[in-house]
Amino acid sequence: MAEAERIIGTPDTPDAAGNGRERPGEDAAPGERADSEGTRAPAGGSGDAAAAGASGTDEPTAAGRPRGKRRIAVLFAVASFAYALDLISKMIVVAKLEHHPPIEIIGDWLKFEAIRNAGAAFGFGEAFTVIFTMIAAAVIVVIARLARKLYSLPWAIALGLLLGGALGNLTDRIFRAPGVFEGAVVDFIAPKHFAVFNLADSAIVCGGILIVLLSFKGLDPDGTVHKD
């Protein structure tokens, strides 16, 4: 009888050598998975992905894009306002003031007088109309490229003023007589003892002054601040 039991063996008995050893994934809790070595990890993600999420490396991208888009929107809103204001004022001046006597606003200290200017801002450099036209076009391209890295609201306003003013005078250079890229800019603001200018010139000057102040304060277009 003992010999028969030895030959037949005990059916379905667990291996004695395997007692106490846990099979991979055998007792893994719901929502967890076990790898080939038996270590458990949350299902649906690797350890590297969890570490990347914990480090927060995606936060600047997620937060920076909307912030950058808002600054770009401010830049183009300021530029559009400055450009529209300059364009409308020049249309009124050409229609109502050109070939007419000047209009005194504050006695002799400030007048509105329509003048065609072939030079740069405030009537300088009339012999270099084409060069100033190319410079204005280059400024517009530089501002458009810089807008991609713009995260500072003051810089957005300053560049918007520059862009609107440059577009205003460039429109005159292209579409007004005597010809394309040689057109004369319409100026009409005439202070006493000063050059005649327009709203586009004012926007350019104000934008330039603001940029100088921001540079002195150490504020860069991308929002970083340099402290001495």
MDAnalysis code that builds the backbone (N, CA, C; Angstrom):
import MDAnalysis as mda
import numpy as np

u = mda.Universe.empty(684, n_residues=228, atom_resindex=np.repeat(np.arange(228), 3), trajectory=True)
u.add_TopologyAttr("name", ["N", "CA", "C"] * 228)
u.add_TopologyAttr("resid", np.arange(1, 229))
u.add_TopologyAttr("resname", ["MET", "ALA", "GLU", "ALA", "GLU", "ARG", "ILE", "ILE", "GLY", "THR", "PRO", "ASP", "THR", "PRO", "ASP", "ALA", "ALA", "GLY", "ASN", "GLY", "ARG", "GLU", "ARG", "PRO", "GLY", "GLU", "ASP", "ALA", "ALA", "PRO", "GLY", "GLU", "ARG", "ALA", "ASP", "SER", "GLU", "GLY", "THR", "ARG", "ALA", "PRO", "ALA", "GLY", "GLY", "SER", "GLY", "ASP", "ALA", "ALA", "ALA", "ALA", "GLY", "ALA", "SER", "GLY", "THR", "ASP", "GLU", "PRO", "THR", "ALA", "ALA", "GLY", "ARG", "PRO", "ARG", "GLY", "LYS", "ARG", "ARG", "ILE", "ALA", "VAL", "LEU", "PHE", "ALA", "VAL", "ALA", "SER", "PHE", "ALA", "TYR", "ALA", "LEU", "ASP", "LEU", "ILE", "SER", "LYS", "MET", "ILE", "VAL", "VAL", "ALA", "LYS", "LEU", "GLU", "HIS", "HIS", "PRO", "PRO", "ILE", "GLU", "ILE", "ILE", "GLY", "ASP", "TRP", "LEU", "LYS", "PHE", "GLU", "ALA", "ILE", "ARG", "ASN", "ALA", "GLY", "ALA", "ALA", "PHE", "GLY", "PHE", "GLY", "GLU", "ALA", "PHE", "THR", "VAL", "ILE", "PHE", "THR", "MET", "ILE", "ALA", "ALA", "ALA", "VAL", "ILE", "VAL", "VAL", "ILE", "ALA", "ARG", "LEU", "ALA", "ARG", "LYS", "LEU", "TYR", "SER", "LEU", "PRO", "TRP", "ALA", "ILE", "ALA", "LEU", "GLY", "LEU", "LEU", "LEU", "GLY", "GLY", "ALA", "LEU", "GLY", "ASN", "LEU", "THR", "ASP", "ARG", "ILE", "PHE", "ARG", "ALA", "PRO", "GLY", "VAL", "PHE", "GLU", "GLY", "ALA", "VAL", "VAL", "ASP", "PHE", "ILE", "ALA", "PRO", "LYS", "HIS", "PHE", "ALA", "VAL", "PHE", "ASN", "LEU", "ALA", "ASP", "SER", "ALA", "ILE", "VAL", "CYS", "GLY", "GLY", "ILE", "LEU", "ILE", "VAL", "LEU", "LEU", "SER", "PHE", "LYS", "GLY", "LEU", "ASP", "PRO", "ASP", "GLY", "THR", "VAL", "HIS", "LYS", "ASP"])
u.atoms.positions = np.array([
    [0.838, -1.214, 0.000],
    [0.000, 0.000, 0.000],
    [0.864, 1.252, 0.000],
    [1.872, 1.217, 0.796],
    [2.799, 2.359, 0.834],
    [3.530, 2.509, -0.473],
    [3.844, 1.316, -1.092],
    [4.536, 1.372, -2.376],
    [3.638, 1.938, -3.452],
    [2.358, 1.643, -3.417],
    [1.403, 2.169, -4.413],
    [1.248, 3.668, -4.264],
    [1.160, 4.161, -3.045],
    [1.041, 5.600, -2.845],
    [2.280, 6.347, -3.322],
    [3.428, 5.700, -3.140],
    [4.659, 6.334, -3.596],
    [4.689, 6.456, -5.099],
    [4.197, 5.412, -5.805],
    [4.206, 5.431, -7.272],
    [3.178, 6.424, -7.814],
    [1.971, 6.397, -7.249],
    [0.906, 7.273, -7.760],
    [1.155, 8.732, -7.397],
    [1.644, 9.030, -6.201],
    [1.897, 10.395, -5.736],
    [0.624, 11.060, -5.240],
    [0.813, 12.223, -4.598],
    [-0.327, 12.993, -4.086],
    [-0.792, 13.978, -5.141],
    [-2.054, 13.896, -5.599],
    [-2.523, 14.787, -6.679],
    [-2.692, 16.237, -6.204],
    [-2.312, 17.183, -7.133],
    [-2.578, 18.627, -6.952],
    [-2.068, 19.179, -5.636],
    [-0.951, 18.751, -5.170],
    [-0.377, 19.319, -3.949],
    [0.609, 20.385, -4.343],
    [0.604, 21.572, -3.703],
    [1.557, 22.646, -4.063],
    [2.980, 22.226, -3.815],
    [3.864, 22.766, -4.603],
    [5.286, 22.452, -4.482],
    [5.796, 22.997, -3.164],
    [6.489, 22.118, -2.432],
    [6.984, 22.520, -1.113],
    [8.010, 23.618, -1.228],
    [8.800, 23.555, -2.338],
    [9.836, 24.578, -2.495],
    [9.245, 25.934, -2.813],
    [7.983, 25.946, -3.314],
    [7.381, 27.220, -3.676],
    [6.551, 27.818, -2.580],
    [6.465, 27.165, -1.408],
    [5.668, 27.716, -0.323],
    [6.230, 29.050, 0.132],
    [5.319, 30.041, 0.291],
    [5.753, 31.343, 0.786],
    [6.269, 32.271, -0.296],
    [6.345, 31.808, -1.578],
    [6.812, 32.672, -2.656],
    [5.604, 33.252, -3.374],
    [5.634, 34.527, -3.576],
    [4.510, 35.219, -4.211],
    [4.705, 35.252, -5.711],
    [3.691, 34.862, -6.436],
    [3.759, 34.909, -7.882],
    [3.623, 36.356, -8.365],
    [4.308, 36.685, -9.472],
    [4.221, 38.061, -9.991],
    [2.781, 38.434, -10.321],
    [2.310, 39.496, -9.696],
    [0.980, 39.999, -9.991],
    [-0.134, 39.227, -9.353],
    [0.208, 38.237, -8.492],
    [-0.838, 37.381, -7.954],
    [-1.737, 38.135, -6.998],
    [-1.122, 38.917, -6.067],
    [-1.917, 39.625, -5.067],
    [-1.934, 41.125, -5.310],
    [-1.705, 41.566, -6.544],
    [-1.672, 42.999, -6.817],
    [-3.043, 43.599, -6.576],
    [-3.051, 44.718, -5.912],
    [-4.313, 45.377, -5.605],
    [-4.898, 45.989, -6.868],
    [-6.225, 46.233, -6.901],
    [-6.839, 46.875, -8.077],
    [-6.192, 48.232, -8.344],
    [-5.973, 48.509, -9.610],
    [-5.340, 49.780, -9.964],
    [-3.842, 49.707, -9.943],
    [-3.246, 48.496, -9.615],
    [-1.809, 48.332, -9.616],
    [-1.455, 47.191, -10.545],
    [-0.206, 47.250, -11.053],
    [0.298, 46.162, -11.865],
    [1.681, 45.788, -11.349],
    [2.059, 44.573, -11.560],
    [3.372, 44.091, -11.106],
    [4.196, 43.737, -12.312],
    [5.492, 44.076, -12.279],
    [6.368, 43.733, -13.388],
    [6.946, 42.352, -13.176],
    [7.927, 41.997, -14.051],
    [8.477, 40.644, -13.993],
    [9.230, 40.375, -12.715],
    [9.658, 41.379, -11.981],
    [10.387, 41.198, -10.747],
    [9.474, 41.248, -9.538],
    [8.196, 41.497, -9.782],
    [7.265, 41.493, -8.671],
    [7.047, 42.855, -8.058],
    [7.689, 43.903, -8.569],
    [7.487, 45.239, -8.005],
    [6.188, 45.802, -8.541],
    [5.469, 46.528, -7.700],
    [4.157, 47.032, -8.081],
    [4.259, 48.510, -8.468],
    [3.457, 48.869, -9.443],
    [3.408, 50.262, -9.895],
    [1.986, 50.587, -10.270],
    [1.562, 51.826, -10.156],
    [0.201, 52.194, -10.533],
    [-0.052, 51.897, -11.999],
    [-1.249, 51.353, -12.291],
    [-1.605, 51.025, -13.657],
    [-1.816, 52.291, -14.461],
    [-1.468, 52.218, -15.787],
    [-1.732, 53.336, -16.689],
    [-0.630, 54.350, -16.738],
    [0.519, 54.145, -16.111],
    [1.604, 55.125, -16.176],
    [2.887, 54.518, -15.704],
    [4.015, 54.977, -16.258],
    [5.316, 54.477, -15.863],
    [5.890, 55.353, -14.773],
    [6.981, 54.866, -14.161],
    [7.626, 55.639, -13.108],
    [8.189, 56.948, -13.631],
    [8.713, 56.920, -14.891],
    [9.275, 58.146, -15.464],
    [8.198, 59.196, -15.673],
    [7.014, 58.773, -16.156],
    [5.941, 59.739, -16.383],
    [5.479, 60.344, -15.074],
    [5.409, 59.496, -14.013],
    [4.997, 60.018, -12.718],
    [6.011, 61.014, -12.185],
    [7.311, 60.717, -12.396],
    [8.347, 61.639, -11.923],
    [8.294, 62.952, -12.686],
    [8.035, 62.853, -14.008],
    [7.949, 64.086, -14.795],
    [6.778, 64.933, -14.359],
    [5.644, 64.266, -14.035],
    [4.490, 65.025, -13.582],
    [4.733, 65.670, -12.243],
    [5.455, 64.957, -11.356],
    [5.719, 65.512, -10.032],
    [6.674, 66.687, -10.092],
    [7.587, 66.675, -11.072],
    [8.558, 67.763, -11.153],
    [7.961, 69.049, -11.679],
    [6.798, 68.932, -12.379],
    [6.127, 70.133, -12.849],
    [6.800, 70.791, -14.029],
    [7.520, 70.021, -14.879],
    [8.226, 70.625, -16.003],
    [7.274, 71.130, -17.071],
    [6.040, 70.638, -17.081],
    [5.098, 71.080, -18.096],
    [4.392, 72.370, -17.705],
    [4.529, 72.818, -16.473],
    [3.787, 73.971, -16.012],
    [4.151, 75.254, -16.748],
    [5.454, 75.556, -16.989],
    [5.774, 76.794, -17.690],
    [5.157, 76.845, -19.083],
    [5.149, 75.672, -19.792],
    [4.584, 75.661, -21.126],
    [3.092, 75.904, -21.092],
    [2.411, 75.184, -20.188],
    [0.960, 75.312, -20.120],
    [0.550, 76.705, -19.674],
    [1.293, 77.272, -18.722],
    [0.938, 78.597, -18.218],
    [1.487, 79.704, -19.103],
    [2.596, 79.449, -19.800],
    [3.245, 80.500, -20.570],
    [2.538, 80.811, -21.870],
    [1.950, 79.801, -22.528],
    [1.328, 80.039, -23.816],
    [0.164, 81.020, -23.741],
    [-0.821, 80.797, -22.842],
    [-1.901, 81.778, -22.754],
    [-1.412, 83.158, -22.359],
    [-0.431, 83.209, -21.441],
    [0.103, 84.497, -21.005],
    [0.782, 85.216, -22.159],
    [1.570, 84.481, -22.946],
    [2.223, 85.081, -24.097],
    [1.224, 85.546, -25.141],
    [0.156, 84.769, -25.334],
    [-0.857, 85.154, -26.313],
    [-1.566, 86.436, -25.895],
    [-1.801, 86.602, -24.596],
    [-2.437, 87.831, -24.126],
    [-1.553, 89.039, -24.377],
    [-0.237, 88.885, -24.169],
    [0.678, 89.998, -24.413],
    [0.715, 90.345, -25.912],
    [0.698, 89.337, -26.754],
    [0.682, 89.581, -28.202],
    [-0.617, 90.283, -28.601],
    [-1.728, 89.882, -27.975],
    [-3.005, 90.533, -28.261],
    [-2.963, 92.007, -27.868],
    [-2.330, 92.308, -26.720],
    [-2.192, 93.703, -26.295],
    [-1.345, 94.479, -27.295],
    [-0.235, 93.876, -27.734],
    [0.642, 94.544, -28.704],
    [-0.134, 94.943, -29.961],
    [-0.877, 94.003, -30.540],
    [-1.575, 94.292, -31.787],
    [-2.792, 95.190, -31.568],
    [-3.390, 95.139, -30.376],
    [-4.494, 96.048, -30.076],
    [-3.994, 97.490, -30.003],
    [-2.856, 97.707, -29.311],
    [-2.270, 99.049, -29.232],
    [-1.831, 99.524, -30.612],
    [-1.204, 98.629, -31.380],
    [-0.754, 98.992, -32.724],
    [-1.941, 99.354, -33.616],
    [-3.016, 98.582, -33.540],
    [-4.195, 98.855, -34.364],
    [-4.832, 100.192, -33.990],
    [-4.890, 100.473, -32.682],
    [-5.473, 101.737, -32.239],
    [-4.633, 102.922, -32.715],
    [-3.307, 102.839, -32.541],
    [-2.418, 103.921, -32.965],
    [-2.479, 104.117, -34.478],
    [-2.500, 103.005, -35.204],
    [-2.546, 103.093, -36.673],
    [-3.865, 103.705, -37.156],
    [-4.989, 103.242, -36.578],
    [-6.293, 103.768, -36.985],
    [-6.418, 105.255, -36.662],
    [-5.937, 105.639, -35.477],
    [-6.017, 107.048, -35.091],
    [-5.192, 107.922, -36.028],
    [-4.009, 107.452, -36.387],
    [-3.157, 108.214, -37.303],
    [-3.780, 108.291, -38.688],
    [-4.302, 107.171, -39.170],
    [-4.880, 107.140, -40.514],
    [-6.106, 108.051, -40.624],
    [-6.986, 107.989, -39.619],
    [-8.196, 108.824, -39.640],
    [-7.832, 110.306, -39.558],
    [-6.868, 110.639, -38.697],
    [-6.475, 112.048, -38.561],
    [-5.898, 112.587, -39.864],
    [-5.109, 111.772, -40.568],
    [-4.526, 112.226, -41.838],
    [-5.595, 112.389, -42.917],
    [-6.579, 111.513, -42.915],
    [-7.661, 111.637, -43.886],
    [-8.442, 112.939, -43.667],
    [-8.683, 113.271, -42.405],
    [-9.394, 114.518, -42.093],
    [-8.552, 115.725, -42.483],
    [-7.257, 115.669, -42.187],
    [-6.366, 116.795, -42.496],
    [-6.299, 117.016, -44.005],
    [-6.140, 115.944, -44.774],
    [-6.063, 116.090, -46.233],
    [-7.369, 116.647, -46.786],
    [-8.493, 116.205, -46.237],
    [-9.790, 116.637, -46.762],
    [-10.181, 118.042, -46.316],
    [-9.841, 118.413, -45.086],
    [-10.353, 119.663, -44.530],
    [-9.307, 120.773, -44.346],
    [-8.038, 120.384, -44.256],
    [-7.032, 121.375, -43.869],
    [-6.018, 121.673, -44.958],
    [-5.760, 120.703, -45.840],
    [-4.758, 120.931, -46.885],
    [-5.227, 122.035, -47.835],
    [-4.302, 122.917, -48.204],
    [-4.575, 124.083, -49.067],
    [-5.499, 125.092, -48.377],
    [-5.496, 125.066, -47.046],
    [-6.263, 126.034, -46.267],
    [-5.337, 126.673, -45.225],
    [-5.704, 127.829, -44.706],
    [-4.867, 128.471, -43.671],
    [-4.780, 127.601, -42.424],
    [-3.696, 127.702, -41.659],
    [-3.553, 126.920, -40.424],
    [-4.647, 127.254, -39.417],
    [-4.963, 126.296, -38.579],
    [-5.953, 126.495, -37.517],
    [-5.212, 126.653, -36.194],
    [-5.438, 127.762, -35.527],
    [-4.778, 128.004, -34.247],
    [-5.519, 127.251, -33.136],
    [-4.770, 126.442, -32.410],
    [-5.347, 125.677, -31.298],
    [-5.069, 126.399, -29.979],
    [-3.822, 126.768, -29.751],
    [-3.436, 127.553, -28.569],
    [-2.631, 128.751, -29.060],
    [-3.311, 129.717, -29.627],
    [-2.625, 130.904, -30.149],
    [-1.544, 130.524, -31.143],
    [-0.375, 131.173, -30.986],
    [0.767, 130.846, -31.838],
    [1.562, 129.639, -31.327],
    [1.222, 129.138, -30.153],
    [1.992, 128.051, -29.556],
    [1.682, 126.693, -30.178],
    [0.470, 126.518, -30.653],
    [0.112, 125.228, -31.255],
    [-0.895, 125.452, -32.374],
    [-0.535, 124.970, -33.566],
    [-1.406, 125.099, -34.732],
    [-1.550, 123.754, -35.422],
    [-2.626, 123.626, -36.192],
    [-2.805, 122.511, -37.117],
    [-2.570, 123.033, -38.529],
    [-1.530, 122.515, -39.161],
    [-1.133, 122.987, -40.491],
    [-0.701, 121.789, -41.330],
    [-1.375, 121.573, -42.444],
    [-1.091, 120.414, -43.291],
    [0.198, 120.624, -44.081],
    [1.134, 119.681, -43.908],
    [2.427, 119.755, -44.605],
    [2.771, 118.348, -45.096],
    [3.273, 118.246, -46.315],
    [3.754, 116.977, -46.863],
    [5.255, 116.863, -46.589],
    [5.629, 115.799, -45.898],
    [7.014, 115.616, -45.466],
    [7.597, 114.381, -46.146],
    [8.639, 114.580, -46.953],
    [9.288, 113.459, -47.634],
    [10.412, 112.848, -46.817],
    [10.706, 113.416, -45.654],
    [11.813, 112.925, -44.842],
    [11.354, 111.999, -43.738],
    [12.149, 111.956, -42.676],
    [11.840, 111.101, -41.533],
    [10.915, 111.866, -40.593],
    [10.793, 111.372, -39.383],
    [9.944, 112.023, -38.398],
    [10.423, 113.444, -38.141],
    [9.474, 114.354, -37.961],
    [9.735, 115.762, -37.669],
    [10.458, 116.479, -38.809],
    [10.378, 115.921, -40.033],
    [10.888, 116.627, -41.201],
    [12.370, 116.490, -41.459],
    [13.036, 115.543, -40.825],
    [14.480, 115.405, -41.021],
    [14.781, 114.437, -42.164],
    [15.824, 114.738, -42.933],
    [16.333, 113.819, -43.943],
    [15.433, 113.632, -45.138],
    [14.995, 114.707, -45.777],
    [14.087, 114.595, -46.906],
    [14.740, 113.961, -48.128],
    [16.055, 113.911, -48.170],
    [16.745, 113.329, -49.321],
    [16.860, 111.805, -49.225],
    [16.376, 111.217, -48.143],
    [16.546, 109.774, -47.944],
    [15.198, 109.081, -47.734],
    [14.210, 109.456, -48.552],
    [12.861, 108.920, -48.381],
    [12.828, 107.406, -48.513],
    [13.473, 106.862, -49.538],
    [13.456, 105.411, -49.764],
    [14.133, 104.684, -48.607],
    [15.244, 105.239, -48.118],
    [15.950, 104.593, -47.004],
    [15.072, 104.543, -45.763],
    [14.388, 105.651, -45.457],
    [13.511, 105.671, -44.294],
    [12.343, 104.701, -44.467],
    [11.888, 104.521, -45.711],
    [10.821, 103.561, -45.979],
    [11.282, 102.140, -45.665],
    [12.495, 101.791, -46.088],
    [13.037, 100.473, -45.817],
    [13.281, 100.263, -44.328],
    [13.726, 101.319, -43.643],
    [13.930, 101.210, -42.196],
    [12.609, 100.937, -41.478],
    [11.548, 101.645, -41.889],
    [10.240, 101.424, -41.277],
    [9.764, 100.001, -41.513],
    [9.969, 99.482, -42.720],
    [9.579, 98.099, -43.012],
    [10.381, 97.110, -42.167],
    [11.685, 97.371, -41.991],
    [12.526, 96.493, -41.176],
    [12.094, 96.509, -39.716],
    [11.716, 97.682, -39.205],
    [11.236, 97.786, -37.819],
    [9.993, 96.935, -37.620],
    [9.090, 96.954, -38.587],
    [7.865, 96.164, -38.489],
    [8.182, 94.676, -38.449],
    [9.118, 94.238, -39.286],
    [9.501, 92.818, -39.303],
    [10.139, 92.409, -37.972],
    [11.022, 93.246, -37.436],
    [11.685, 92.937, -36.168],
    [10.668, 92.830, -35.030],
    [9.720, 93.754, -34.985],
    [8.704, 93.721, -33.931],
    [7.849, 92.462, -34.047],
    [7.487, 92.084, -35.267],
    [6.684, 90.877, -35.469],
    [7.433, 89.633, -35.006],
    [8.727, 89.563, -35.248],
    [9.520, 88.419, -34.800],
    [9.697, 88.424, -33.280],
    [9.876, 89.615, -32.716],
    [10.064, 89.716, -31.273],
    [8.793, 89.372, -30.512],
    [7.647, 89.525, -31.145],
    [6.366, 89.272, -30.479],
    [6.239, 87.824, -30.035],
    [6.945, 86.897, -30.687],
    [6.846, 85.479, -30.323],
    [7.422, 85.200, -28.940],
    [8.331, 86.046, -28.467],
    [8.953, 85.846, -27.164],
    [8.508, 86.898, -26.154],
    [7.354, 87.490, -26.398],
    [6.892, 88.610, -25.582],
    [6.055, 88.113, -24.400],
    [6.500, 88.452, -23.166],
    [5.764, 88.087, -21.959],
    [5.634, 89.269, -20.997],
    [5.963, 90.466, -21.457],
    [5.920, 91.653, -20.601],
    [4.862, 92.616, -21.122],
    [3.933, 93.019, -20.252],
    [2.871, 93.947, -20.647],
    [3.414, 95.323, -21.037],
    [4.325, 95.938, -20.247],
    [4.872, 97.240, -20.678],
    [5.574, 97.175, -22.028],
    [6.306, 96.079, -22.266],
    [6.959, 95.931, -23.564],
    [5.935, 95.760, -24.673],
    [4.831, 95.080, -24.398],
    [3.784, 94.924, -25.400],
    [3.198, 96.279, -25.794],
    [3.000, 97.151, -24.808],
    [2.478, 98.491, -25.095],
    [3.496, 99.309, -25.890],
    [4.757, 99.250, -25.472],
    [5.800, 100.023, -26.158],
    [5.972, 99.570, -27.600],
    [6.049, 98.260, -27.818],
    [6.208, 97.751, -29.178],
    [4.953, 97.995, -30.009],
    [3.789, 97.979, -29.370],
    [2.563, 98.292, -30.088],
    [2.546, 99.724, -30.598],
    [3.025, 100.666, -29.775],
    [3.122, 102.052, -30.217],
    [4.105, 102.200, -31.380],
    [5.248, 101.535, -31.269],
    [6.216, 101.578, -32.366],
    [5.639, 100.986, -33.644],
    [4.972, 99.847, -33.506],
    [4.419, 99.180, -34.682],
    [3.322, 100.023, -35.339],
    [2.422, 100.573, -34.532],
    [1.357, 101.398, -35.092],
    [1.891, 102.646, -35.772],
    [2.880, 103.314, -35.151],
    [3.463, 104.499, -35.763],
    [4.210, 104.183, -37.046],
    [4.972, 103.093, -37.036],
    [5.719, 102.713, -38.235],
    [4.769, 102.360, -39.380],
    [3.682, 101.656, -39.070],
    [2.706, 101.311, -40.107],
    [2.015, 102.563, -40.654],
    [1.732, 103.531, -39.771],
    [1.080, 104.753, -40.220],
    [1.901, 105.521, -41.229],
    [3.174, 105.741, -40.920],
    [4.026, 106.476, -41.854],
    [4.387, 105.643, -43.083],
    [4.498, 104.304, -42.898],
    [4.795, 103.450, -44.046],
    [3.645, 103.460, -45.048],
    [2.431, 103.552, -44.562],
    [1.270, 103.640, -45.459],
    [1.368, 104.875, -46.345],
    [1.781, 106.006, -45.750],
    [1.973, 107.219, -46.549],
    [3.079, 107.032, -47.577],
    [4.167, 106.390, -47.163],
    [5.298, 106.201, -48.080],
    [4.890, 105.381, -49.307],
    [3.997, 104.437, -49.106],
    [3.633, 103.533, -50.194],
    [2.536, 104.110, -51.080],
    [1.536, 104.726, -50.486],
    [0.330, 105.071, -51.240],
    [0.205, 106.547, -51.622],
    [0.985, 107.422, -51.041],
    [0.834, 108.840, -51.367],
    [1.845, 109.262, -52.434],
    [1.550, 110.427, -53.066],
    [2.435, 110.980, -54.091],
    [3.766, 111.378, -53.445],
    [4.875, 111.331, -54.214],
    [4.925, 111.211, -55.671],
    [4.968, 109.790, -56.212],
    [5.134, 108.769, -55.369],
    [5.171, 107.412, -55.894],
    [5.388, 106.399, -54.795],
    [5.346, 105.111, -55.182],
    [5.508, 104.012, -54.235],
    [6.899, 104.062, -53.605],
    [6.948, 103.949, -52.287],
    [8.174, 104.002, -51.481],
    [8.825, 105.391, -51.490],
    [8.204, 106.358, -52.149],
    [8.717, 107.715, -52.163],
    [7.660, 108.718, -51.728],
    [6.551, 108.235, -51.209],
    [5.454, 109.110, -50.847],
    [5.796, 110.027, -49.683],
    [5.168, 111.180, -49.677],
    [5.379, 112.162, -48.609],
    [4.376, 111.919, -47.485],
    [4.866, 111.973, -46.260],
    [4.036, 111.754, -45.078],
    [3.272, 113.038, -44.757],
    [2.023, 112.874, -44.333],
    [1.201, 114.017, -43.966],
    [1.472, 114.398, -42.514],
    [1.988, 115.583, -42.283],
    [2.197, 116.132, -40.934],
    [1.246, 117.306, -40.732],
    [0.838, 117.518, -39.494],
    [-0.114, 118.618, -39.272],
    [-0.035, 119.247, -37.875],
    [0.647, 118.627, -36.925],
    [0.754, 119.194, -35.573],
    [1.977, 120.111, -35.549],
    [1.732, 121.409, -35.382],
    [2.814, 122.400, -35.523],
    [2.968, 123.231, -34.256],
    [3.789, 122.765, -33.282],
    [4.071, 123.601, -32.103],
    [5.011, 124.753, -32.487],
    [4.978, 125.787, -31.702],
    [5.841, 126.944, -31.964],
    [7.304, 126.579, -31.720],
    [8.179, 126.987, -32.623],
    [9.625, 126.733, -32.542],
    [9.939, 125.231, -32.513],
    [9.138, 124.456, -33.214],
    [9.396, 123.017, -33.267],
    [8.950, 122.488, -34.627],
    [9.439, 121.294, -34.988],
    [9.086, 120.705, -36.282],
    [7.631, 120.238, -36.284],
    [7.058, 120.219, -37.477],
    [5.686, 119.735, -37.648],
    [5.722, 118.205, -37.668],
    [4.759, 117.572, -36.994],
    [4.729, 116.114, -36.917],
    [3.295, 115.619, -36.954],
    [3.119, 114.310, -36.826],
    [1.786, 113.705, -36.849],
    [1.640, 112.719, -35.694],
    [0.501, 112.039, -35.634],
    [0.253, 111.118, -34.524],
    [1.123, 109.866, -34.606],
    [1.489, 109.470, -35.822],
    [2.390, 108.318, -35.958],
    [3.758, 108.637, -35.364],
    [4.266, 109.853, -35.619],
    [5.535, 110.267, -35.016],
    [5.425, 110.261, -33.488],
    [4.296, 110.739, -32.979],
    [4.099, 110.767, -31.522],
    [4.108, 109.363, -30.940],
    [3.457, 108.411, -31.622],
    [3.427, 107.029, -31.147],
    [4.830, 106.421, -31.137],
    [5.600, 106.708, -32.185],
    [6.967, 106.182, -32.263],
    [7.828, 106.737, -31.133],
    [7.734, 108.046, -30.892],
    [8.525, 108.669, -29.832],
    [8.119, 108.130, -28.456],
    [6.823, 108.037, -28.201],
    [6.358, 107.525, -26.905],
    [6.790, 106.068, -26.702],
    [6.685, 105.258, -27.748],
    [7.146, 103.877, -27.645],
    [8.636, 103.786, -27.395],
    [9.415, 104.636, -28.080],
    [10.862, 104.637, -27.870],
    [11.244, 105.061, -26.460],
    [10.578, 106.090, -25.935],
    [10.857, 106.539, -24.561],
    [10.533, 105.435, -23.564],
    [9.407, 104.751, -23.772],
    [9.021, 103.667, -22.865],
    [10.026, 102.518, -22.908],
    [10.545, 102.218, -24.080],
    [11.547, 101.153, -24.204],
    [12.829, 101.530, -23.458],
    [13.233, 102.778, -23.567],
    [14.429, 103.242, -22.846],
    [14.222, 103.098, -21.331],
    [13.053, 103.506, -20.845],
    [12.773, 103.402, -19.416],
    [12.762, 101.943, -18.954],
    [12.172, 101.070, -19.758],
    [12.141, 99.645, -19.402],
    [13.547, 99.049, -19.388],
    [14.380, 99.501, -20.317],
    [15.761, 99.010, -20.363],
    [16.545, 99.471, -19.137],
    [16.329, 100.703, -18.704],
    [16.995, 101.199, -17.510],
    [16.537, 100.428, -16.264],
    [15.284, 100.013, -16.256],
    [14.774, 99.244, -15.124],
    [15.197, 97.787, -15.173],
    [15.817, 97.363, -16.285],
    [16.287, 95.987, -16.409],
    [15.228, 94.993, -16.806],
    [14.105, 95.463, -17.356],
    [13.022, 94.557, -17.747],
    [13.167, 94.178, -19.208],
    [13.238, 92.872, -19.472],
    [13.361, 92.372, -20.835],
    [11.995, 92.042, -21.423],
    [11.901, 91.951, -22.754],
    [10.609, 91.608, -23.382],
    [10.042, 90.272, -22.925],
    [10.907, 89.314, -22.540],
    [10.411, 88.016, -22.112],
    [9.970, 88.002, -20.645],
    [10.010, 89.170, -19.980],
    [9.532, 89.260, -18.614],
    [10.592, 89.131, -17.542],
    [11.807, 88.769, -17.915],
    [12.878, 88.644, -16.934],
    [13.385, 90.035, -16.514],
    [13.856, 90.111, -15.292],
    [14.349, 91.383, -14.745],
    [15.811, 91.231, -14.367],
    [16.661, 92.129, -14.852],
    [18.080, 92.115, -14.531],
    [18.341, 93.187, -13.479],
    [18.863, 92.788, -12.347],
    [19.160, 93.721, -11.271],
    [20.661, 93.903, -11.139],
    [21.100, 95.140, -11.046],
    [22.528, 95.433, -10.905],
    [22.979, 95.221, -9.462],
])
